[in-house]
Amino acid sequence: MNTIALSGTVRDHIGTKNATQLRRAKRVPCVLYGGSSTVHFSVEEAALRKVVFTPEVSSIELDINGNKTLALVHQKQFHPVSDMVIHVDFMEIKTDRETRALLSLRLKGQAPGVREGGKLNQTMRKLLVKGLPAHIPAHIDVDVSELKLNQSFHVSDLKLDGLTILERPTDVIATVKVPKKVEEVAATTAAAAVPGAPAVAGATPAAGDAAKPGADAKPAADAKPAAKK
């Protein structure tokens, strides 16, 4: 896991009014948890971008008024319209203490099932793990080079040294399946090839197969009315 240095300044005042003033000055209100006390501080918005706008997990070396602390980004909030960072929570970590981290999953390799006509779908993009900071990577690579048609890669298939996976083993990370539309077309073609199979909805009757008039069909134009008794 990479380490990024970040400098902050302790906030003399907290509250909505102070937070608004900080944001106008292009600074972001932040909070550090997990230590002996909760620390309220602010960081330049531009400096936070390399930490927030990335799927990679990095340890942050916070320098707050000269006091250095190792931390991870715990939560981040964005403006609903501009996507500007408006608040970040950090969690203090210790090199000799296990911590939790939500890591991105990246598919690696070419699945044989794709060459067989299947489509590779990634159904899980984040994985929650626990371990010492030194064992936590920036992300997790998932090798799908042996994934055949109609096969799936599960959480239980991952082998992560020094980490405890905090997800269900049966959860599916990626799968290779034939696209639904292709399956429907194949099923329709197979049904049409079977003698006596029911007609496909919307199919046009073959020439010469005249439809029989129903009970409400109108009589032919030249039909004579029945004689009166």
C-alpha positions as CSV (number, residue, x, y, z in Angstrom):
1,M,0.0,0.0,0.0
2,N,1.4,3.4,-1.0
3,T,1.8,6.2,1.5
4,I,0.7,9.8,0.7
5,A,1.8,12.8,2.7
6,L,-1.0,15.3,3.6
7,S,-0.8,18.5,5.6
8,G,-3.6,19.8,7.7
9,T,-4.4,22.6,10.1
10,V,-6.3,22.2,13.3
11,R,-9.7,24.0,13.3
12,D,-10.1,26.6,16.1
13,H,-13.9,26.4,15.7
14,I,-16.3,23.8,14.5
15,G,-19.8,24.0,13.2
16,T,-21.7,24.7,10.0
17,K,-20.7,28.4,9.8
18,N,-17.0,27.6,10.2
19,A,-17.2,24.7,7.7
20,T,-18.9,27.0,5.1
21,Q,-16.1,29.6,5.6
22,L,-13.4,26.9,5.0
23,R,-15.0,25.7,1.8
24,R,-15.1,29.2,0.5
25,A,-11.4,29.4,1.1
26,K,-10.9,26.2,-0.9
27,R,-10.3,24.1,2.2
28,V,-12.1,20.9,3.3
29,P,-13.3,20.2,6.9
30,C,-11.9,16.8,8.1
31,V,-12.0,14.7,11.2
32,L,-9.5,12.1,12.5
33,Y,-10.9,9.3,14.5
34,G,-9.3,6.3,16.2
35,G,-6.7,8.0,18.4
36,S,-6.7,9.1,22.0
37,S,-9.0,12.0,21.0
38,T,-11.0,13.2,17.9
39,V,-9.1,15.8,15.9
40,H,-11.0,18.4,13.8
41,F,-8.8,19.9,11.0
42,S,-8.9,21.2,7.5
43,V,-6.9,20.4,4.3
44,E,-6.5,22.2,1.0
45,E,-9.1,21.0,-1.5
46,A,-6.5,20.5,-4.3
47,A,-4.3,18.4,-2.0
48,L,-7.2,16.0,-1.2
49,R,-7.9,15.2,-4.9
50,K,-5.0,12.7,-5.1
51,V,-6.5,10.9,-2.1
52,V,-10.2,11.1,-2.8
53,F,-10.6,10.8,-6.6
54,T,-8.9,7.4,-7.0
55,P,-10.0,3.7,-6.6
56,E,-6.6,2.9,-5.0
57,V,-6.3,2.5,-1.3
58,S,-3.3,4.4,0.2
59,S,-2.2,5.0,3.8
60,I,-2.1,8.8,4.5
61,E,0.6,10.3,6.6
62,L,-1.2,13.2,8.1
63,D,0.8,16.1,9.4
64,I,-1.5,18.2,11.5
65,N,0.2,21.2,13.0
66,G,3.5,19.2,13.2
67,N,1.9,16.0,14.7
68,K,2.2,13.1,12.3
69,T,-0.3,10.3,12.2
70,L,-0.8,7.3,9.9
71,A,-4.5,7.0,8.7
72,L,-6.9,5.7,6.1
73,V,-9.8,7.5,4.4
74,H,-12.9,6.2,6.2
75,Q,-15.7,8.3,4.6
76,K,-15.9,11.1,2.1
77,Q,-18.8,13.4,1.1
78,F,-19.3,15.3,-2.1
79,H,-21.4,18.2,-3.2
80,P,-24.5,16.7,-4.9
81,V,-24.2,19.1,-7.9
82,S,-20.5,20.0,-8.4
83,D,-19.0,16.8,-7.0
84,M,-16.6,19.0,-4.9
85,V,-15.3,17.3,-1.8
86,I,-17.0,18.8,1.2
87,H,-16.0,16.5,4.1
88,V,-13.6,13.7,4.8
89,D,-13.3,11.3,7.8
90,F,-9.9,9.7,8.5
91,M,-9.3,6.7,10.7
92,E,-6.0,6.4,12.5
93,I,-4.1,3.2,12.0
94,K,-1.1,1.5,13.7
95,T,1.5,-0.5,11.9
96,D,1.2,-3.3,14.5
97,R,-2.6,-3.3,14.6
98,E,-5.0,-4.9,12.1
99,T,-7.3,-2.5,10.3
100,R,-10.2,-2.8,7.8
101,A,-10.0,-1.6,4.2
102,L,-12.4,-1.6,1.2
103,L,-10.3,-2.6,-1.8
104,S,-11.1,-2.3,-5.5
105,L,-11.3,-5.5,-7.5
106,R,-9.7,-5.5,-11.0
107,L,-10.2,-8.3,-13.5
108,K,-7.0,-9.6,-15.0
109,G,-6.5,-11.9,-18.0
110,Q,-8.6,-13.2,-20.9
111,A,-11.4,-15.6,-20.0
112,P,-11.6,-18.6,-22.4
113,G,-15.4,-18.4,-22.1
114,V,-15.4,-15.1,-23.9
115,R,-13.8,-16.7,-27.0
116,E,-16.6,-19.3,-26.8
117,G,-19.3,-16.6,-27.2
118,G,-19.9,-15.7,-23.6
119,K,-19.8,-12.3,-22.0
120,L,-17.6,-11.5,-19.0
121,N,-19.6,-9.6,-16.2
122,Q,-18.1,-8.2,-13.1
123,T,-20.8,-8.4,-10.4
124,M,-18.6,-7.3,-7.4
125,R,-16.2,-4.3,-7.5
126,K,-15.2,-3.8,-3.8
127,L,-13.9,-6.3,-1.2
128,L,-13.8,-5.7,2.5
129,V,-10.7,-7.1,4.1
130,K,-8.8,-7.0,7.5
131,G,-5.1,-7.1,8.1
132,L,-2.0,-5.3,9.1
133,P,-1.3,-2.1,7.1
134,A,1.8,-3.6,5.5
135,H,-0.3,-6.5,4.0
136,I,-3.0,-4.3,2.6
137,P,-2.5,-3.7,-1.2
138,A,-3.7,-0.7,-3.2
139,H,-6.2,-3.0,-5.0
140,I,-6.8,-6.7,-5.7
141,D,-6.2,-8.4,-9.1
142,V,-8.7,-11.2,-10.0
143,D,-7.3,-13.6,-12.5
144,V,-10.0,-14.8,-14.9
145,S,-7.8,-16.5,-17.4
146,E,-9.3,-19.9,-16.6
147,L,-12.9,-18.8,-16.5
148,K,-14.9,-20.9,-19.0
149,L,-18.4,-20.5,-20.4
150,N,-21.1,-20.6,-17.7
151,Q,-18.5,-20.5,-14.9
152,S,-18.1,-18.0,-12.1
153,F,-15.3,-16.7,-9.9
154,H,-16.3,-16.6,-6.2
155,V,-14.9,-14.8,-3.2
156,S,-13.7,-18.2,-1.9
157,D,-11.5,-18.5,-5.0
158,L,-9.3,-15.6,-3.8
159,K,-6.0,-16.3,-2.1
160,L,-4.8,-13.3,-0.2
161,D,-1.8,-13.7,2.0
162,G,-1.9,-12.0,5.4
163,L,-5.5,-10.8,4.9
164,T,-8.8,-11.9,6.3
165,I,-11.7,-11.5,3.8
166,L,-14.8,-10.1,5.4
167,E,-17.3,-11.1,2.7
168,R,-19.4,-14.2,2.1
169,P,-17.4,-17.0,0.4
170,T,-20.3,-17.7,-2.0
171,D,-20.5,-14.1,-3.3
172,V,-19.8,-14.0,-7.1
173,I,-17.1,-11.6,-8.3
174,A,-17.2,-12.4,-12.0
175,T,-19.1,-14.7,-14.4
176,V,-19.0,-15.7,-18.1
177,K,-22.4,-16.3,-19.6
178,V,-24.1,-16.2,-23.0
179,P,-25.9,-12.9,-23.4
180,K,-29.6,-13.2,-22.8
181,K,-30.6,-12.1,-26.3
182,V,-28.4,-14.7,-27.9
183,E,-30.0,-17.4,-25.7
184,E,-33.5,-16.3,-26.7
185,V,-32.6,-16.3,-30.4
186,A,-31.0,-19.8,-30.0
187,A,-34.1,-21.1,-28.2
188,T,-36.4,-19.7,-30.8
189,T,-34.4,-21.3,-33.6
190,A,-34.3,-24.6,-31.9
191,A,-38.1,-24.6,-31.3
192,A,-38.8,-23.7,-34.9
193,A,-36.7,-26.7,-36.1
194,V,-38.8,-29.2,-34.1
195,P,-41.8,-30.7,-36.0
196,G,-45.1,-29.9,-34.3
197,A,-43.6,-27.2,-32.1
198,P,-45.9,-24.4,-31.3
199,A,-45.6,-21.3,-33.5
200,V,-43.6,-18.4,-32.2
201,A,-45.6,-15.4,-31.2
202,G,-45.9,-12.9,-34.0
203,A,-44.9,-15.3,-36.7
204,T,-46.5,-14.8,-40.1
205,P,-48.6,-17.8,-41.4
206,A,-47.1,-19.6,-44.4
207,A,-48.6,-19.0,-47.8
208,G,-51.5,-21.3,-48.5
209,D,-52.3,-21.7,-44.8
210,A,-55.6,-19.9,-44.9
211,A,-57.0,-18.9,-41.6
212,K,-60.4,-20.3,-40.8
213,P,-63.0,-17.6,-40.0
214,G,-64.1,-17.5,-36.4
215,A,-67.6,-17.4,-35.0
216,D,-67.7,-13.6,-35.4
217,A,-66.5,-13.6,-39.0
218,K,-68.6,-11.6,-41.5
219,P,-70.3,-13.6,-44.3
220,A,-69.0,-13.2,-47.8
221,A,-70.3,-10.3,-49.9
222,D,-72.1,-12.6,-52.4
223,A,-73.8,-14.8,-49.8
224,K,-77.6,-15.0,-50.1
225,P,-79.8,-14.5,-47.1
226,A,-81.7,-17.5,-45.8
227,A,-85.2,-17.9,-47.2
228,K,-88.1,-16.8,-45.0
229,K,-90.6,-19.4,-44.0
